[in-house]
Amino acid sequence: MTAPPGRRERKKAATRQKIADTALRLFLEHGYDAVGIRDVAAEADVAVTTVFSHFASKEALVFEQDEDFEQGLTRAVTGRAPHEPLIPALRRQIHAMVRHCTAEGAAPIWRMIDATPALREYEDSMRLRHAESLAAAIADDPGLSRSATACRTIARFVIDAYSLAREAADPASTVDEIFRMIEAAWEAA
């Protein structure tokens, strides 16, 4: 069992969340390109250096849960129950991510991302990084014994399943449909 975070960690997390929430509100109100890091820092009542100590870039402010999503994907592999098949564990994780990203209030954020080249580019690089982390977790699992190519391919399919489902009219059904194909590809590998 892990110890609950201390006061310092809780304060850091609260500051990070305040910055992210402030940035997102400003981006949605004024447009992503019209808002600078200095604007975010002033509105959140923190120094610019504080913003950068929590977020590596302006784009990272929009994708503030990037690290959580990446860790969730690798935990779906490394934290699954003994003898639990890989693909159902990944399906559950993608369902959770899609539910989060299609929840009420998410549509304006995705419209902003889709309309902003810098954010689309950041999302593309983020998805590639997530796929590589997921592929590494799959490859490191001694019980799965697939080639590096198979691990990377399945990881890319899983990440693409998230992207396709997030944009679909029926996200849950889309995840299930795609994962039937992923499972067949995994079995064939």
C-alpha positions as CSV (number, residue, x, y, z in Angstrom):
1,M,0.0,0.0,0.0
2,T,1.3,3.4,-0.9
3,A,1.3,6.2,1.6
4,P,-1.0,9.1,0.9
5,P,0.7,12.2,-0.6
6,G,2.1,14.6,1.9
7,R,1.2,18.3,2.2
8,R,3.9,19.4,-0.2
9,E,2.8,17.0,-2.9
10,R,-0.9,17.9,-2.5
11,K,0.0,21.6,-2.8
12,K,2.0,21.0,-5.9
13,A,-0.8,18.9,-7.4
14,A,-3.3,21.6,-6.6
15,T,-1.1,24.3,-8.2
16,R,-0.7,22.2,-11.3
17,Q,-4.4,21.6,-11.6
18,K,-5.2,25.3,-11.0
19,I,-2.8,26.3,-13.8
20,A,-4.2,23.7,-16.2
21,D,-7.8,24.7,-15.4
22,T,-7.0,28.4,-15.8
23,A,-5.2,27.8,-19.1
24,L,-8.1,25.7,-20.6
25,R,-10.7,28.3,-19.6
26,L,-8.6,31.1,-21.2
27,F,-8.0,29.0,-24.3
28,L,-11.7,28.3,-24.7
29,E,-12.7,31.9,-24.0
30,H,-10.2,33.7,-26.1
31,G,-8.8,31.1,-28.5
32,Y,-5.6,29.0,-28.1
33,D,-3.4,31.2,-30.2
34,A,-4.6,34.4,-28.5
35,V,-3.5,33.3,-25.0
36,G,0.2,33.3,-24.0
37,I,1.9,31.6,-21.1
38,R,2.2,35.0,-19.4
39,D,-1.6,35.4,-19.6
40,V,-2.0,31.9,-18.0
41,A,0.5,32.7,-15.2
42,A,-1.1,36.0,-14.4
43,E,-4.6,34.6,-14.3
44,A,-3.5,31.7,-12.2
45,D,-1.6,34.0,-9.9
46,V,1.7,32.2,-10.4
47,A,5.1,33.0,-11.9
48,V,5.8,32.0,-15.5
49,T,8.6,29.8,-14.2
50,T,6.0,28.0,-12.0
51,V,3.9,27.3,-15.2
52,F,7.0,25.8,-16.8
53,S,8.0,23.8,-13.7
54,H,4.6,22.0,-14.2
55,F,4.2,22.0,-18.0
56,A,7.0,21.6,-20.6
57,S,5.1,23.6,-23.2
58,K,1.9,25.6,-23.9
59,E,0.5,22.5,-25.7
60,A,1.0,20.4,-22.6
61,L,-1.4,22.7,-20.7
62,V,-4.2,21.3,-22.9
63,F,-3.1,17.7,-22.6
64,E,-2.5,17.9,-18.9
65,Q,-3.5,14.3,-18.3
66,D,-1.0,13.0,-20.9
67,E,1.2,11.3,-18.3
68,D,-1.8,9.7,-16.5
69,F,-3.1,8.3,-19.8
70,E,0.4,6.9,-20.7
71,Q,0.8,5.3,-17.3
72,G,-2.7,3.9,-17.5
73,L,-1.9,2.2,-20.8
74,T,1.3,0.6,-19.4
75,R,-0.5,-0.4,-16.2
76,A,-3.1,-2.2,-18.2
77,V,-0.3,-4.5,-19.3
78,T,1.9,-4.6,-16.1
79,G,-0.9,-4.5,-13.6
80,R,-3.3,-7.0,-15.0
81,A,-4.2,-10.1,-13.0
82,P,-2.1,-13.2,-13.4
83,H,-3.3,-15.2,-16.5
84,E,-5.5,-12.3,-17.5
85,P,-5.3,-12.0,-21.3
86,L,-3.7,-8.8,-22.6
87,I,-6.3,-7.6,-25.1
88,P,-9.3,-7.5,-22.7
89,A,-7.2,-5.5,-20.2
90,L,-6.3,-3.0,-22.9
91,R,-9.9,-2.8,-24.1
92,R,-11.0,-1.8,-20.6
93,Q,-8.3,0.9,-20.4
94,I,-9.3,2.3,-23.8
95,H,-13.0,2.3,-22.8
96,A,-12.0,4.3,-19.7
97,M,-9.9,6.8,-21.7
98,V,-12.7,7.2,-24.3
99,R,-15.3,7.8,-21.6
100,H,-13.1,10.5,-20.1
101,C,-12.5,12.2,-23.4
102,T,-16.1,12.1,-24.6
103,A,-17.6,13.1,-21.2
104,E,-19.9,16.1,-21.0
105,G,-18.0,19.3,-21.7
106,A,-15.2,17.7,-23.7
107,A,-16.5,18.6,-27.1
108,P,-15.4,22.3,-27.1
109,I,-11.9,21.2,-26.1
110,W,-11.7,18.7,-29.0
111,R,-13.0,21.3,-31.4
112,M,-10.2,23.6,-30.2
113,I,-7.6,20.9,-30.6
114,D,-8.9,19.9,-34.1
115,A,-8.8,23.6,-35.2
116,T,-5.3,24.3,-33.9
117,P,-2.4,22.9,-35.9
118,A,0.1,23.1,-33.0
119,L,-2.3,21.1,-30.8
120,R,-3.0,18.5,-33.5
121,E,0.8,18.1,-34.0
122,Y,1.3,17.7,-30.2
123,E,-1.5,15.2,-30.0
124,D,0.1,13.2,-32.9
125,S,3.5,13.1,-31.2
126,M,1.9,12.2,-27.8
127,R,0.0,9.3,-29.4
128,L,3.3,8.0,-30.9
129,R,5.0,8.3,-27.5
130,H,2.1,6.4,-25.9
131,A,2.3,3.7,-28.5
132,E,6.0,3.2,-27.9
133,S,5.6,3.1,-24.1
134,L,2.8,0.6,-24.6
135,A,4.8,-1.5,-27.0
136,A,7.7,-1.6,-24.6
137,A,5.4,-2.8,-21.7
138,I,4.0,-5.5,-23.9
139,A,7.5,-6.6,-25.1
140,D,8.8,-6.7,-21.5
141,D,6.0,-9.1,-20.4
142,P,7.7,-12.5,-20.4
143,G,4.3,-14.2,-20.6
144,L,3.4,-12.7,-23.9
145,S,6.4,-13.7,-26.1
146,R,5.7,-11.8,-29.3
147,S,8.1,-10.2,-31.7
148,A,9.0,-6.5,-31.3
149,T,7.1,-5.8,-34.6
150,A,3.9,-7.5,-33.2
151,C,4.2,-5.6,-30.0
152,R,4.6,-2.2,-31.8
153,T,1.8,-3.0,-34.2
154,I,-0.7,-4.0,-31.5
155,A,0.3,-0.9,-29.5
156,R,-0.4,1.4,-32.5
157,F,-3.7,-0.4,-33.2
158,V,-4.7,0.2,-29.5
159,I,-3.8,3.9,-29.7
160,D,-5.6,4.3,-33.0
161,A,-8.7,2.6,-31.4
162,Y,-8.8,5.3,-28.8
163,S,-8.6,8.1,-31.5
164,L,-11.2,6.5,-33.8
165,A,-13.6,5.8,-30.9
166,R,-13.3,9.3,-29.5
167,E,-14.5,10.7,-32.8
168,A,-17.3,8.1,-33.4
169,A,-21.0,8.6,-32.9
170,D,-21.1,5.5,-30.7
171,P,-17.7,5.4,-29.0
172,A,-18.3,2.3,-26.9
173,S,-19.4,0.2,-29.8
174,T,-16.5,1.5,-31.9
175,V,-14.0,0.4,-29.2
176,D,-15.6,-3.1,-29.1
177,E,-15.6,-3.4,-32.9
178,I,-12.0,-2.3,-33.2
179,F,-10.9,-4.6,-30.4
180,R,-12.4,-7.6,-32.1
181,M,-10.0,-6.9,-34.9
182,I,-7.1,-6.2,-32.6
183,E,-7.7,-9.5,-30.8
184,A,-7.7,-11.4,-34.1
185,A,-4.4,-9.7,-35.1
186,W,-2.9,-10.5,-31.7
187,E,-3.9,-14.2,-32.0
188,A,-2.4,-14.3,-35.6
189,A,0.9,-12.8,-34.5
